[in-house]
């Protein structure tokens, strides 16, 4: 039984040696047959995925963005600034700590308040 295990162990190493040595002879022969040219793939025209700036669009639409500090019936505190609600304001229910965008009227009253998904960076 010990002799059979010894032969199996040696035969494994012989097979591995033959495969590795065969690859050592075949790989250089294949590489010499033709030259490999790697071409660069051009970027699509007018597309820069790293330069999409969502926060710029948000800042251009809203007069202010920030985190809700406190919410009262007639006013709200956003980023340490207190704002009253205009009479015709569209105000959804938002919790303290939510990130919101605000549109203001001439009297610095909130006309529109929208909850935003996350803080743009």
C-alpha angles and dihedrals in degrees: 000000000000092000092054092052090049092052091047091051093049093045090055091055091046092052092047090048092050093049094048094045091047090054090048090059098039100046097060090045092053092045092053094054098074139002116246116226118196113201124200116241109232119235117247112265114260097009124113109165093190094057102058106124112193092170090062091058091047092050091049093053101041126054090216141003128197150121121294108244100176136358123208132172096260102022145022134212114223121180091344093309122112120221131183120220118247116234093249095041122142103220121171120198108274130175128227109272094032118132110237143178119223134201114199133200126222091278092055091251119142112256097169133015124184129183111233125209100239144337109284114231 
